[in-house]
Structures are given as C-alpha cells and as structure tokens.
Amino acid sequence: MSSPRTVLTIEKVFQGGGQVRLTEALAQHPLDGVEPLPLSVGPDDPQVQGFRSDLEGASLTRTVGQTLYTALVAHPELKAELRQALLSQGTILIDDQFSFAQSLPWEALFDDQVGFLALVDQVRLGRAVMKTGAPPVERRLDQSLRVLAVLAAAGGDTQATAEAEWKGLTQGLKAAKLPWRLQILGSDEVVKEKVEAAADPAVKFEFLASRESIRNAVESFKPHVLHFFCHGFNEPSPILELATRSDQELAKPRGSVALEEADFSELRQACPEVWLVVLNCCLGAAAGGQSQPLARLLVRQGYPAVVGMQEPIDRRDAHCFAAVFYEGLARYLRKAIKSPPPVPIDWPLLMVEPRKRLCRQHRPTLSQAHLTKPWTLPVLYVSREPFQLSEVNVKSQEPLEGASLEVQSQIEGLQLARAALAAQPGTEPLLADIDARIAELKQQHEEGGP
C-alpha cells in the first residue's frame, strides 16, 4: 500500500537563503547529474507574509502555493521528477532542514494542471526528517488500536472543547468497525461524568494530575497513538501547556503542566512502540526563534510520524480534523490488516481527507479552496525510513450479513468489550466467555434462530 516517493531537501546556503536538492527520486529519474537549485522564495516574500498575516488567506492561498511550486520546478530535472510523481500517484516529501524552509507553507503547493497537491487523492504530500540514529523498533498491531488522548486545554469553555474532542475521536474510531481502545487523560469533572455515563467499554477516563500521569499512562496502556488537545507555544522554544483537574477547578487561565522536547523523549523511552503523535493544538509544527518545530523535533527523536499545526487553529477546526483523521486511520488499518505482514502505512495519504473536510467547513466546495487556508495548517512530519507493521493480530469487526440490528449491536458490544479486556492480565476466562457468546450469536443467526 506504499507509494513511490520523491524527496526534495531544502538546504541552507552560506550567505542566507536556501537551495533545493533532489535527494530521493523515482527509478525513472536517477539522482546523478541533478545539481542543487537556489530557492527563489523565502519567509520574507510578500506573498508568504501576506498569507501568514491573513487569518483566512483569502485569494493568497493559491498565490503562495503557485510561488512555491514555481520555485521548485525552475530546474528542468526537478520539474520532470515532480511531474512523474504526480502522474505515478507518488509521495512527495519536503525535507525542510532549517528554519528558512520550515516556516514556508509547503502544504499550499499549487500546480496549474493538478491544483492544490494536498487536496488531490492521487498525491501524498508531507515533510520528511532524516534518521538520527534511534535504534530500530518493531511495531505491531495487537488486539486493538490504542489511542491515549490528553484532553487538557486550559481557559475558556474547557468542558465543551474537551467533550467535543472526545466525541470527535470516538466518532472517527467507531466508523471503521476496527477494535480500538481510547484512554483519556483529562481535567474536567463533567467530561468524566459524561464519558462514564456513555458506558462505552472501549473508553476510559482518568484525571491528569501531573506530568507523571502521562508517563504512567504511556507505560501501562502502551498506546499506538499519542494525541494532545491542549495549548501549544513556539516561543522562545516549543512547548505544550496542559491543565490539571486542580487548574480546572480553580478556573486558572493557564495550565500548570508543561511538556517540552525532553519530556517526549522520556515518553518514547517508556513506550518505544508508539507509531504516531498528534499535536492537535496551536503551533505544534511552527518554528520559533532559533528552535525547530516540535513536530519535527519529535521525528528526529525517533517517533515515526507526527502531525502538528503550523499556526493557531480554531478549536472547531481541530475537532473536525481529529474526527476525520481517526476515521481515515481506522479505515486504512481495517483494509491494511487483510494483507500479510509486513504492513506499510502511508501516513501522507491519511492527510488528504481531513484537509478536504477542513476546506468544506469554511467554503461550500473544494473549488473555493483558494479562498481559505485552515486546511493548509495541519503539517505531517515523517521519518525518511518507511513505516511498517511487522506483525498484525487483530480482526476487523465485519458486519454479520443479514443479521438484525439487535444481533449486530450485541456482537459489536461484545467485540468492543473483548478489545478493552484483551491487554489486561487475568482476563483469559472472561475473553473465552465473550468468544463463546459471539460464536453462539453467530450460530443462532446462521440457523435462523432468535
């Protein structure tokens, strides 16, 4: 399921500015003889500055995208390589090695024939990070997809925003009928009560008390995905700010728990098997001062893929992104697990539909994408090393053909309960009872019974 890819590396030159080098190409276009090309656009370019300063980016989204694309294809070999990547439905990765390139909106790249590359199903667009020596880790999908979500944005209507994020996550995960579990670390009592009232066996809520709460949850839950809905800052260095239960009860406008790059290194040591980090907050992929974007730094640490926002993002857009992204991830995995391992995951492919939905949230049709820019804010950083699952031990929850809604509901509830119990010690007898009950329901259906 992986696609051929082209990697363009943006390098810094001695006296400022940058140059673009083709560092990975399709087989038809070898690297020999392709010299680096000076990059004719930068953060001080009027189109870029206008795009950044305009909240909606009205009429400038296409302009800045055309400017960036023109700068990339000024060299004939690079133009031919990108054209081949577009025709081959290949992945295009930008390796933005320094702040000059990290602050440019590559997600807005616009080709006159194709349109916005990030909104085309046949194109996979992302940013790449070179390997930094992190030891290789085997990654598996066992029993269920596990997401640890820290829902802890301080200030404002925290209850409403955390509730909307929780509902968006569960809505997305449920859509694909894949076994999943969601562990929430939150700060709001009302949200905890609503989660418990929903009585979903796949969802568990605990209060966030300190930085150690996150590490303990990572160690015990062993998530595949770390998700953060909070406040993010990039000056003077990137940081996430999280509100605890105490912060919420005292109505503090700022959270008392801070996560920096070093804290994520500790989390990775606690669970090296994490596949993906989602920073669903402001500025998680924005360079600040002399520091690189937090999303990029985490991939350098060894996380295979990280999603972050390059500018402040409206909470409604953040909720929309989460719901669509996780639905796409679950559906992708449901399809992927039907293939024998190793199973590759094409992370850039999962960004297309969320961007489309963000666009439609602000404009009636995709043809008006040039009149808005929130869909350009999600940025995906991936390791230059392809990602794959070495082992898969999970079955999709395929609907039982012809079964009544009551039977389907019973089976789905039992499957979710099984997924929630599978990783807990001492539950083997319960799992056997659940399997027996599922088999009984299926046999009754096949025999035409109640």
Secondary structure, 3 states (H helix, E strand, C coil): CCCCEEEEEEEECCCCCEEEEEEECCCCCCCCCCCCEEECCCCCCHHHHHHHHCCCCCCCHHHHHHHHHHHHCCCHHHHHHHHHHHHCCCEEEEEECCHHHHCCCHHHCEECCCEEHHHCCCCEEEEEECCCCCCCCCCEEECCEEEEEEECCCCCCHHHHHHHHHHHHHHHHHCCCCCEEEEEEECCHHHHHHHHHHCCCCEEEEECCCHHHHHHHHHHHCCCEEEEECEEECCCCCEEEECCHHHHHCCCCCCCEEECHHHHHHHHHHCCCCCEEEECCCCCCCCECCECCHHHHHHHHCCCEEEEECCCCCHHHHHHHHHHHHHHHHHHHHHHCCCCCCEECCHHHHHHHHHHHHHHHHCCCHHHHHHCCHHHCEEEEEECCCCEECEEECCCCCCCCCCCHHHHHHHHHHHHHHHHHHCCCCCHHHHHHHHHHHHHHHHHHHCCCC
